[in-house]
Amino acid sequence: MTKLLEWLVAAACFLSVYVAIILRQVKHEVLEQYMFEIQLSPLFLLVLFGVYSATVVLYRTFTFNNCEEAAKELMQQIKEAKADLRSKGLVISD
């Protein structure tokens, strides 16, 4: 199951329960008492989703791995390519 599918299933579950409560298909005294908070819950969840998304992006940005060995290997390949091009007569400015 992909992450998108997981989020869509969770959203569908929440929305089905939310719509049933808002349309008064489910009746309970606690639901009547907290109806205003229930009506604002999608906005609250949207803010929480934004905070979660920003946190994930920042965390993955700060913990991004540097590949020092791969960088050295790439620089060596660039030097070899430049040397090969120079041997064939191409003028390269460094």
N, C-alpha and C positions, 0 to 999 in steps of 0.2 A: 504494500500500500504506500503510495507516494505521500509526501507531506501535504501536497495540495488536496489530495483526496481525504486525508485525515481532517484537515481544516474544514473542508466542505461538509463532511459527515457531522462534525461537531456543530457547525453553523446550522445545518438542517435540523438536527435534534433540538438545539436551543430555540430556533424559530418556530418549530411545530408546537413546543410547549408554551412558548411566549404568546403565540397567536391564540392558542386555546384559552389561556388565562385572560388575555385582553378581551376576547370576544365572549367572555363569561361562560364558556363551556364547562369550566371547572369551577365549582363553587365551594368556597370554604371561608370561614370568618377571618382567618389570618390573611388570606389573599385580598379580601375586601379592606382590611386594615392597612395593608402595605401596598395598595394599588398604585399610588404615586411613585414609589420607589421601583416597582415592577415596570412601570411605563418608562422610567428613565434608565433602566438597566441596559438597553442596547447602546445608549450613548456612553455609559460607564464602561461597557465591554469594548467599545471602539477605542476609547482612550487607553485602556489597558493593553489592547492589541498594538497600538502605536508605540507605547512604552516598551513592550516586549520586542517588537521589530527593531526599534532603535538600539536596544540593549544587545540583541543578537548581532546586528551589523557592527556595532562598535567592538564587541568582544572578539568577533572573528577578524576584524581589522587589526586589533592590537596583538592578537596571538598568531598572526600570519607568519608562517615559517620562512626563513631565508635559507636558500640552498647555496651555501658558500662554495661547495665542491662543484656544483653545476655552473656557478658563475665563473669560477676559474677555468673550467673546461671550455665554456663558451668563449671567454676572452682568448684562450689559446687557439681555438678554432678560427676566431676573427683574425688573429695575427698570422696564422698559417694561410688564410685566404688572401689577406693583403699581400703577403710575401709572394704567393703564387701569381696574383694579378700583376705585381711589379715585375716579376720575371717574364711576364708576357708582354710588357711594355706599357702597361696602363699607369698613368700618373695619379697617385692617391695622396691627398692632403690629409695629414693627421690632425 
